[in-house]
């Protein structure tokens, strides 16, 4: 039986892509580099902000880029309306909380930015654990985040369900030995998600309730 539901953040529960795109392009302009489309930025989110900037600015400029990106992004996330819960996300969180599930966040975002987002959305109270890649040695797709959360909440991997939007989330869950629900609202296309054969695929968060209800019958 599922006792713990672990969520990815960006593209799974929240839409912060406009703020990410704004910060990426601000940084690229500051370095004298051409801007990128928000679609291209969105497709490369998920591996952590340094990896994101290394992709667009090049590894040799990655440290300079991240030094520009992070202060700007902290401001961009705090602008009213810059981040939003994805449709159905709030209802699912309330549904799970009411049924007594433990809830957690596993994100490759730095903790600072994750906390800013959750505070802005009034969603921090839902989660027993929020664990980000800057607090462990290896980020997703390594399984360290998921395993650490399960240990903190004293849950076996068979008690856990992970929900994410990217192919690296599927890989992460598989390495951790956990079931995984992929939602096609984020960085990876449904075709790319389907190719990796996750336990379930949904097109929107509202559909997640049916999965939980079937599992608890």
C-alpha positions in Angstrom: 0.0 0.0 0.0 1.2 3.5 -0.8 2.1 5.5 2.3 4.4 8.2 0.8 4.0 10.2 -2.4 7.1 12.0 -3.5 6.7 14.8 -6.1 9.1 16.5 -8.4 8.4 20.3 -8.5 8.9 22.0 -11.8 6.6 20.8 -14.5 4.9 18.4 -12.1 3.3 20.6 -9.5 4.3 24.1 -10.5 4.9 26.2 -13.6 7.9 28.4 -13.0 9.2 28.2 -16.6 8.5 31.9 -17.4 10.8 32.9 -14.5 13.4 30.4 -15.5 13.3 31.6 -19.1 13.6 35.3 -18.0 16.6 34.5 -15.8 18.4 32.4 -18.4 18.0 35.1 -21.1 19.1 37.9 -18.7 22.2 35.9 -17.9 23.0 35.1 -21.6 22.6 38.8 -22.5 24.9 39.8 -19.6 27.5 37.4 -21.0 27.1 38.8 -24.5 25.4 35.6 -25.8 22.3 35.2 -27.9 19.0 34.5 -26.1 17.0 31.3 -26.3 13.3 30.6 -26.8 11.2 29.7 -23.7 10.4 26.4 -25.4 14.1 25.5 -25.6 14.7 26.6 -22.0 11.8 24.5 -20.8 13.1 21.3 -22.6 16.4 21.7 -20.7 15.1 22.3 -17.2 15.3 19.6 -14.6 19.0 18.8 -14.3 19.8 21.6 -11.9 20.5 25.3 -12.6 24.3 24.9 -13.1 23.7 22.2 -15.7 21.1 24.4 -17.4 23.5 27.3 -17.6 26.4 25.1 -18.8 24.1 23.9 -21.6 23.4 27.4 -22.9 26.6 29.3 -21.9 29.1 26.5 -22.3 31.0 24.7 -19.6 33.8 27.3 -19.6 31.4 30.1 -18.7 29.1 28.1 -16.4 30.5 29.4 -13.2 30.2 33.0 -14.4 26.8 32.3 -15.7 25.5 30.8 -12.5 26.8 33.8 -10.5 24.6 36.0 -12.6 21.6 33.6 -12.9 21.0 32.9 -9.2 20.6 36.4 -7.9 18.3 37.3 -10.8 16.3 34.2 -10.4 15.7 34.8 -6.7 14.2 38.1 -7.7 12.2 36.7 -10.6 10.5 34.0 -8.6 9.3 36.6 -6.1 7.4 38.7 -8.7 3.7 38.3 -8.1 2.3 35.6 -10.5 5.8 34.5 -11.6 5.1 30.9 -10.4 1.8 29.1 -10.4 0.5 25.7 -9.4 -0.3 23.6 -12.4 -4.0 22.8 -12.9 -5.2 20.1 -10.5 -2.1 20.2 -8.4 -3.7 21.9 -5.3 -6.7 19.6 -5.4 -4.4 16.5 -5.5 -2.4 17.8 -2.6 -5.5 18.4 -0.5 -6.9 15.0 -1.5 -3.8 13.2 -0.4 -3.4 15.2 2.8 -7.0 14.4 3.8 -6.4 10.7 3.3 -3.3 10.7 5.5 -0.6 10.2 3.0 2.9 11.5 3.8 4.1 13.9 1.1 7.5 15.1 0.0 9.3 17.1 -2.6 12.4 15.8 -4.4 13.9 18.5 -6.7 17.1 19.2 -8.5 16.4 22.9 -7.9 18.6 24.4 -5.1 16.8 24.5 -1.8 16.7 28.3 -1.7 14.6 28.5 -4.8 12.4 25.6 -3.9 11.5 27.3 -0.6 10.8 30.6 -2.4 8.3 28.8 -4.7 6.5 26.9 -2.0 6.2 29.9 0.2 4.9 32.1 -2.7 2.2 29.4 -3.5 1.3 28.8 0.2 2.1 25.1 -0.4 5.0 24.4 2.0 2.6 23.1 4.7 1.6 20.1 2.6 5.1 18.5 2.7 6.7 16.4 5.5 10.1 16.6 3.7 11.5 18.9 1.0 14.9 17.7 -0.2 16.9 19.2 -3.0 20.0 18.3 -5.0 22.2 20.8 -3.1 21.7 18.8 0.1 23.0 15.4 -1.3 26.0 14.2 -3.2 24.3 13.2 -6.4 21.2 14.7 -8.0 18.6 13.0 -10.1 18.7 10.7 -12.1 20.7 9.1 -9.3 18.3 7.6 -6.7 19.9 9.4 -3.7 17.1 12.0 -3.2 14.3 9.4 -3.2 16.1 7.0 -1.0 17.0 9.7 1.5 13.4 10.9 1.7 12.1 7.3 2.3 14.7 6.8 5.1 13.7 10.1 6.8 10.0 9.1 6.8 10.8 5.4 7.7 9.1 4.1 4.5 10.1 1.1 2.5 10.5 1.6 -1.2 7.4 -0.5 -1.8 5.4 2.0 0.2 6.6 4.9 -2.0 5.2 6.4 -5.2 7.2 9.0 -7.1 5.6 11.6 -9.5 7.6 13.5 -12.1 7.6 15.0 -15.5 10.9 14.1 -17.0 12.8 11.1 -18.4 15.4 11.6 -15.6 12.5 11.2 -13.1 11.7 7.8 -14.6 15.3 6.8 -14.4 15.6 8.0 -10.8 12.6 6.1 -9.6 13.7 2.9 -11.4 17.1 3.1 -9.8 15.5 3.7 -6.4 13.2 0.7 -6.9 10.0 2.8 -6.6 6.9 2.9 -8.7 6.6 6.1 -10.8 3.8 8.1 -12.3 4.9 10.3 -15.2 2.9 13.4 -16.0 3.3 15.0 -19.4 2.9 18.6 -18.2 6.6 19.5 -18.1 9.9 19.3 -19.8 9.8 15.8 -21.4 7.3 15.0 -24.2 4.7 12.2 -23.7 6.5 10.2 -26.4 9.8 10.4 -24.6 8.2 9.5 -21.3 6.3 6.5 -22.9 9.5 5.2 -24.4 10.9 4.6 -20.9 7.8 2.7 -19.8 7.0 4.2 -16.4 4.5 2.5 -14.1 1.8 4.9 -15.2 1.5 8.0 -17.5 -1.1 10.7 -17.0 -1.8 13.9 -19.1 -2.8 16.1 -16.2 -2.6 16.0 -12.4 -6.3 15.6 -12.0 -5.9 12.0 -13.2 -3.7 11.1 -10.3 -6.6 10.8 -7.9 -7.9 7.8 -9.9 -4.6 6.0 -9.6 -4.6 6.5 -5.8 -8.2 5.4 -5.5 -7.6 2.2 -7.5 -4.5 1.4 -5.4 -6.4 1.7 -2.1 -9.5 -0.3 -3.0 
